[in-house]
Every structure is written in structure tokens, then in C-alpha cells.
Amino acid sequence: MDRIRVVGNAGSGKTTTATAIAHRRGVPRLELDSVHWLADWQERDAEEFRKRVLEFASTHPRWVIDGNYNGRLADRIDHLTDTFVWLDLPRWRIMAALLARTVRRSITGENLWDTNNRERISSLFSRDQHKNLMLWSWNQFARNRKRYGSAAAVGEHRWIRLRSRRAVRRFLENLN
């Protein structure tokens, strides 16, 4: 496992898990959200996004990248990836984590990715899934599960499917 992608639904713990993997393995990590989002929640141009991600992935011999961005990234770095860690947690667990994270970030005013982007409690009440991360995650859940399940079944890469926080902890404890 030299080039690892951590994927899963929004709120599944991708960044936390990827950070732990990178730390334990002593490798650089790239969070796709940090590349995608510019100040004021503006999206980086798709070509520039792909260019930056591919540059990172092709420059380092070992790495961890967390995030999905299947539409923007397509399969541009799949050929460089040897292992996918899929956080396939139950929907209720993800929703609870997203709610807690959004409330925490709203209260603390956490600055995301040094962009001056901040989550707001009011986003939880938006009917626009592009403004409401919980709604986005809910709507993407079945699609992501189908997409990653199909990809894992093809067997072109090593897939590690983790279905609970306990499974994630065990995986990290046994990681060398």
C-alpha cells in the first residue's frame, strides 16, 4: 500500500482516516476539498483541479489522497492508485457525524482549508443540496455505495471496505 485513496460518503471520516494513515506511514496527504474549494466557496476550475491532483499523485512515490470528486477527477489518478480504503459506514452514523461536525464548525467558526470558508448552521435548513452538506450526503449515499461496490467487484485495485468506526480503528491499529 503505497498510493492510497480514501473514499466514502461525505461525513464518513475520510479526512480523519487519511490523516491517520499518512501519519502512521510517514507519507504526504492531499485532501481533495483543499484543492477544490477557493475562498467564498468558489470552485476551482475543473482542469486546474485535475492538474493539481495529478501533479501531487505523480510527484510523490507514496501518498494518501482523501475525497471523492468522481465527476471532476474521473479516473485520472486511478492508474496511480494501488489501494482504495472505502469507508462504507451506515447512513445513520454518517448523518449523526455530519450534524455534529456542522454544529461544531459553526460554533467555533473553523476556517476550512485556509480559504476563509466557514460552515453555517443555516446551511442545515437549505433545500439546496449544494448548500446543505447533510442533504448532499443523504442523496449521494446509495449512488456512492453502488459506484464503489461495483469498482471493488471489478478487482483492478486492492479495496479495503470498512463498515464501522470499530473496523476503521482496527485497520489503523494494524497498519504498518
Helices and strands as residue ranges (DSSP letters): E 3-8, H 14-25, E 29-31, H 32-36, E 37-38, G 39-41, E 42-43, H 46-59, E 63-66, H 70-73, G 78-80, E 83-87, H 91-108, G 121-125, H 133-154, E 158-162, H 165-173
